[in-house]
Amino acid sequence: MFSTEPTGWRKSSRSQQETACVEIAPTASGAAVRDSKDRAAGYFTTTAHQWRLFVTAVKAGRFES
């Protein structure tokens, strides 16, 4: 049976030793996201379009306080 579990998880190189990090992995239709401290809690997925919109918003500083 073919597994659809995401593989190739990675954390941003900018997060260094921070504890509040997420990891991402590519999926067939977009990306999977999980908490790097609690990998057993699972993950959520986004479509490629949703992921591009999110990354664009982060780069534009829309989540900065």
N, C-alpha and C positions, 0 to 999 in steps of 0.2 A: 504494500500500500504506500502511496506517495504521501510524504509528510509535508504539511504546509507551515510547520513551525519556522519562524524566522531564525536565520543563522547569521553569523558575522557581526555580532553585537559590538558596538564601539562607543566610547565616551569621548567627548570633546577634549582635544589636547589642551585647551584653555582652562579646563576644570582642575587640572593638576591634582592636588591632594584634597580638594574640597569634598565635603561629605554630602552636600545637597546637589547631587548630580543625577542626570538621566542618561540612559544609553539608548541608542537607536540601532535598528537593523533594517536593511531593505527587505521588502516583501514583493511578491509578484504584482501587487496593485498599488504599492506606495511605501509606507514605512511603519515599523512597530516601535513603540516607546515603552520603556520600563524604568523603574526606580533602581539605581545602581546599588542602593543599600539593602533592598528587599526584593531581589530577583524572583523569589518564590511567590510573591504576591501576584505575578502575572504581568501582562502588558496590554496596551490598547493599540489599535491599528488606525491608520489614516489612509486616505487615497493619495495618490501622487499629487493631485491638484490641491487638496487640503494641506499637505506637507509643504508644497511650494508657497502657498499663501502664508503659512505660519513662519517659515524661514524669512520670507520677505518682510513680514511685520517685525520680527526680531531684529533684523539688520537695519530697519528704519527707526529702531528705538521706541516702538509703540508700547513696550512693556516696562520701560524704565520709569522709576518713580521720581 
